[in-house]
Amino acid sequence: MRKSKRSCCGCLLIIIVFLAVLGGIANALSDGDNEPAQSASTPTAVPVPTGIESEEPVVEESEEEAPTKEAETEPESPSPSPTPDPPPPAAEDDDAVHTAVVTRIVDGDTVELDNSDIVRLLGMDTPERGECHFDTATERMSELVLNETVTLTRDGDDADHYGRILRYIDVDGTDAGLTLIEEGLAVSRYDSRDGYGFHSREPDYIAADDGTVMQTCAPVPVPDPPEGENCDPNYTPCVPPYPPNINCSDIDFAVEVIGSDPHGLDGDGDGIGCEGNR
């Protein structure tokens, strides 16, 4: 009986040891399974090639430098564009305006200066020698400018084909040429209407000319031919009787042929002789 008990105890001890060994093996196997799982649950970072070897380390700026950086990067507000100054007036040609003294009056539209230049007034024309009011226009120009210091202004061509310089003439602020037009002693001429260039005073000259009647001269009275016994009855007014023969150059008037024409004064037979003497 006692031997049987010992056998049972021995078997029980063997079983306990066997179970302990099995338990150790099971624990070892369990630890091996957990380690791979844990390793698998932790992802391994795989480096991704970027083509950049390395990046510069970012250096954080201090708080003191931050305002300066903001000031540098902050865009400046645009300042208003300055208003450009007007361009200075173009300098006048030294010869365009100058002064001189008038020393001689040639006629109503031409004068001579103290430097011997002959000046033809621009844009106007006065009667020529032998025409009505030639003397009147010449005298009026003399009253305006002779021995006066005048202002001469060029406008266009410097001189005409006679070599006379072309100028406006002003004396004490008065345009001498315009004055003669306004007084009926000159006409507006030699401007763009006549094929010449436009001149700056042309509108004023034309307006003055249109508003003024040119002065005219009273006809020169023709002396009555002598009446009486020395008159040829074939003509009126009286011409000396034929013979001797007379020509139209021997009388200064036209005649009407009222009979025959013994002197041959009516060359075209229209009844009027010496028509060129009218």
C-alpha positions as CSV (number, residue, x, y, z in Angstrom):
1,M,0.0,0.0,0.0
2,R,2.8,2.3,0.9
3,K,4.6,1.4,-2.3
4,S,1.6,2.1,-4.3
5,K,1.3,5.6,-2.8
6,R,4.9,6.3,-3.7
7,S,4.3,5.3,-7.3
8,C,1.4,7.6,-7.5
9,C,3.3,10.5,-6.1
10,G,6.1,10.0,-8.6
11,C,3.8,9.9,-11.5
12,L,2.1,13.1,-10.3
13,L,5.4,14.8,-10.0
14,I,6.4,13.8,-13.5
15,I,3.1,15.2,-14.8
16,I,3.6,18.5,-13.0
17,V,7.2,18.8,-14.4
18,F,5.9,18.0,-17.9
19,L,3.2,20.5,-17.7
20,A,5.7,23.1,-16.5
21,V,7.9,22.4,-19.4
22,L,5.0,22.6,-21.8
23,G,4.0,25.9,-20.3
24,G,7.5,27.3,-20.8
25,I,7.6,26.2,-24.4
26,A,4.2,27.8,-25.0
27,N,5.3,31.1,-23.5
28,A,8.4,31.1,-25.6
29,L,6.3,30.5,-28.8
30,S,3.9,33.2,-27.8
31,D,6.7,35.8,-27.3
32,G,8.2,35.0,-30.8
33,D,4.8,35.5,-32.4
34,N,4.3,38.9,-30.7
35,E,7.7,40.4,-31.7
36,P,7.0,40.1,-35.5
37,A,3.6,41.6,-35.1
38,Q,4.9,44.5,-33.1
39,S,7.6,45.0,-35.7
40,A,5.0,44.9,-38.5
41,S,2.8,47.4,-36.7
42,T,5.6,50.0,-36.7
43,P,6.0,51.4,-40.2
44,T,9.5,52.0,-41.4
45,A,10.1,55.3,-43.1
46,V,11.3,54.8,-46.6
47,P,13.5,57.7,-47.9
48,V,12.0,59.2,-51.1
49,P,14.6,60.6,-53.5
50,T,13.9,64.3,-54.2
51,G,16.9,65.2,-56.4
52,I,18.0,67.7,-53.7
53,E,21.0,66.6,-51.8
54,S,20.3,68.7,-48.7
55,E,18.2,71.6,-47.7
56,E,19.6,74.7,-46.1
57,P,18.7,74.8,-42.5
58,V,16.0,77.3,-41.8
59,V,17.3,79.9,-39.5
60,E,14.6,81.6,-37.5
61,E,14.9,85.3,-37.4
62,S,14.8,87.1,-34.1
63,E,11.9,89.2,-33.1
64,E,13.9,92.3,-33.5
65,E,14.6,91.6,-37.2
66,A,10.9,90.8,-38.0
67,P,9.7,94.4,-38.3
68,T,12.6,95.1,-40.6
69,K,11.8,92.2,-42.8
70,E,8.2,93.3,-43.0
71,A,9.2,96.8,-43.9
72,E,11.4,95.4,-46.7
73,T,8.7,93.2,-48.2
74,E,5.8,95.6,-47.7
75,P,5.1,97.3,-51.1
76,E,5.5,101.1,-51.2
77,S,2.4,103.1,-52.0
78,P,2.8,104.8,-55.4
79,S,3.6,108.5,-55.2
80,P,1.6,110.8,-57.5
81,S,3.3,111.6,-60.8
82,P,4.6,115.2,-60.8
83,T,2.8,117.6,-63.2
84,P,5.2,118.4,-66.0
85,D,6.1,122.0,-66.4
86,P,5.0,123.6,-69.7
87,P,7.8,123.8,-72.3
88,P,9.5,127.1,-72.4
89,P,8.4,129.3,-75.3
90,A,10.5,128.9,-78.4
91,A,13.1,131.6,-78.8
92,E,12.2,134.1,-81.4
93,D,14.5,134.5,-84.4
94,D,16.7,137.5,-83.9
95,D,15.7,138.9,-87.3
96,A,12.0,138.2,-86.9
97,V,11.3,141.4,-84.8
98,H,13.6,144.4,-84.6
99,T,13.5,148.1,-84.4
100,A,14.9,150.8,-86.7
101,V,14.4,154.4,-87.7
102,V,12.6,155.3,-90.9
103,T,14.7,157.9,-92.8
104,R,12.9,158.2,-96.1
105,I,9.4,157.6,-97.6
106,V,9.6,156.0,-101.0
107,D,5.8,155.8,-101.4
108,G,2.7,154.8,-99.4
109,D,3.9,151.2,-99.0
110,T,7.7,151.4,-99.1
111,V,10.2,153.1,-96.8
112,E,13.9,153.3,-96.2
113,L,15.6,152.6,-92.8
114,D,18.6,154.2,-91.2
115,N,20.7,151.1,-92.2
116,S,19.8,151.7,-95.9
117,D,17.4,148.7,-96.0
118,I,14.3,149.3,-98.2
119,V,11.2,147.9,-96.6
120,R,8.0,146.9,-98.5
121,L,5.1,146.7,-96.1
122,L,3.4,143.3,-95.9
123,G,-0.1,142.5,-97.2
124,M,-1.1,145.9,-98.6
125,D,-0.8,148.0,-101.6
126,T,-1.1,151.8,-102.2
127,P,-1.5,153.7,-105.5
128,E,1.6,153.9,-107.8
129,R,3.1,157.1,-109.0
130,G,0.7,158.9,-111.4
131,E,-2.3,157.1,-109.9
132,C,-5.1,158.7,-107.9
133,H,-4.0,159.4,-104.3
134,F,-0.4,158.4,-104.8
135,D,0.6,161.6,-103.1
136,T,-2.0,161.4,-100.4
137,A,-0.9,157.8,-99.4
138,T,2.7,158.8,-99.5
139,E,2.1,161.8,-97.3
140,R,0.1,159.8,-94.8
141,M,2.8,157.2,-94.5
142,S,5.3,160.0,-93.9
143,E,3.1,161.4,-91.1
144,L,3.0,158.0,-89.4
145,V,6.6,156.7,-89.6
146,L,9.1,159.3,-90.9
147,N,12.0,159.8,-88.4
148,E,10.2,157.5,-86.0
149,T,11.7,154.4,-84.3
150,V,9.4,151.6,-85.6
151,T,9.1,147.9,-84.9
152,L,9.6,145.7,-88.0
153,T,8.1,142.2,-87.9
154,R,8.8,139.4,-90.4
155,D,6.1,137.0,-91.3
156,G,6.9,134.6,-94.1
157,D,9.4,135.4,-96.9
158,D,12.3,137.7,-95.9
159,A,12.4,139.7,-99.1
160,D,10.6,140.2,-102.5
161,H,12.1,139.7,-105.9
162,Y,13.2,143.3,-106.0
163,G,15.4,142.8,-102.9
164,R,13.1,144.8,-100.6
165,I,12.7,143.2,-97.1
166,L,9.1,142.4,-96.3
167,R,7.9,143.5,-92.9
168,Y,4.9,144.8,-90.9
169,I,5.7,148.2,-89.5
170,D,4.3,149.2,-86.2
171,V,4.8,152.6,-84.5
172,D,3.7,153.2,-81.0
173,G,1.5,150.1,-81.2
174,T,-0.2,151.2,-84.4
175,D,0.0,149.1,-87.6
176,A,0.9,151.6,-90.3
177,G,-0.2,149.3,-93.1
178,L,-3.6,148.6,-91.5
179,T,-4.1,152.3,-90.9
180,L,-3.8,153.2,-94.6
181,I,-6.3,150.4,-95.4
182,E,-8.8,151.7,-92.9
183,E,-8.4,155.2,-94.2
184,G,-9.1,154.1,-97.8
185,L,-5.6,154.8,-99.0
186,A,-4.5,151.2,-99.5
187,V,-6.0,147.8,-100.3
188,S,-5.4,144.4,-98.8
189,R,-3.2,142.5,-101.3
190,Y,-0.4,140.1,-101.8
191,D,-1.9,137.4,-99.5
192,S,-3.2,133.9,-99.9
193,R,-6.0,135.1,-102.2
194,D,-3.4,136.2,-104.7
195,G,-1.4,133.0,-104.6
196,Y,1.0,134.2,-102.0
197,G,1.5,132.6,-98.5
198,F,-1.0,133.3,-95.7
199,H,0.2,136.0,-93.3
200,S,-0.9,136.3,-89.7
201,R,-2.6,139.7,-90.1
202,E,-4.4,138.8,-93.3
203,P,-7.8,138.4,-91.7
204,D,-7.6,141.9,-90.1
205,Y,-6.4,143.5,-93.4
206,I,-9.2,141.8,-95.4
207,A,-11.9,142.8,-92.9
208,A,-10.6,146.4,-93.0
209,D,-10.5,146.5,-96.8
210,D,-14.0,145.1,-97.0
211,G,-15.3,147.7,-94.6
212,T,-13.7,150.7,-96.3
213,V,-14.3,152.4,-99.6
214,M,-11.1,153.3,-101.4
215,Q,-10.7,157.0,-101.8
216,T,-11.2,158.2,-105.3
217,C,-10.1,161.3,-107.1
218,A,-12.4,163.9,-108.6
219,P,-12.0,163.9,-112.4
220,V,-9.6,166.5,-113.7
221,P,-11.6,169.1,-115.5
222,V,-10.9,169.2,-119.2
223,P,-10.8,172.7,-120.6
224,D,-13.5,173.4,-123.1
225,P,-12.1,173.6,-126.7
226,P,-12.2,177.0,-128.3
227,E,-15.5,177.9,-129.9
228,G,-15.9,180.3,-132.9
229,E,-14.8,180.8,-136.4
230,N,-11.8,178.5,-136.1
231,C,-13.9,175.3,-135.6
232,D,-14.4,172.7,-138.2
233,P,-18.2,172.1,-138.5
234,N,-17.6,168.3,-139.0
235,Y,-16.6,167.8,-135.3
236,T,-17.8,168.5,-131.9
237,P,-16.3,169.8,-129.7
238,C,-14.4,172.3,-131.8
239,V,-11.2,171.3,-133.7
240,P,-9.4,173.6,-136.1
241,P,-10.7,173.5,-139.6
242,Y,-9.0,171.6,-142.4
243,P,-6.5,172.3,-143.8
244,P,-4.0,172.0,-142.3
245,N,-4.5,168.4,-141.1
246,I,-4.4,167.6,-137.4
247,N,-3.8,164.3,-135.6
248,C,-5.2,163.0,-132.3
249,S,-1.8,163.9,-130.7
250,D,-2.5,167.5,-131.5
251,I,-5.6,167.6,-129.2
252,D,-6.2,166.1,-125.7
253,F,-9.8,165.1,-126.0
254,A,-12.1,162.8,-128.0
255,V,-14.4,164.2,-130.7
256,E,-17.7,163.2,-132.2
257,V,-17.8,163.2,-136.0
258,I,-21.0,164.9,-137.1
259,G,-20.2,165.3,-140.8
260,S,-17.4,164.1,-142.9
261,D,-14.0,163.4,-141.3
262,P,-11.5,165.5,-143.2
263,H,-8.9,165.1,-140.5
264,G,-9.2,161.3,-140.4
265,L,-9.7,161.3,-136.6
266,D,-12.3,158.4,-136.6
267,G,-10.1,155.5,-137.6
268,D,-12.7,152.8,-137.0
269,G,-15.6,154.7,-138.4
270,D,-17.8,154.4,-135.3
271,G,-18.4,158.2,-135.2
272,I,-16.0,158.9,-132.3
273,G,-12.5,160.2,-133.1
274,C,-9.4,160.2,-130.9
275,E,-11.0,157.7,-128.5
276,G,-7.6,157.2,-126.8
277,N,-7.8,160.7,-125.4
278,R,-10.8,160.0,-123.2
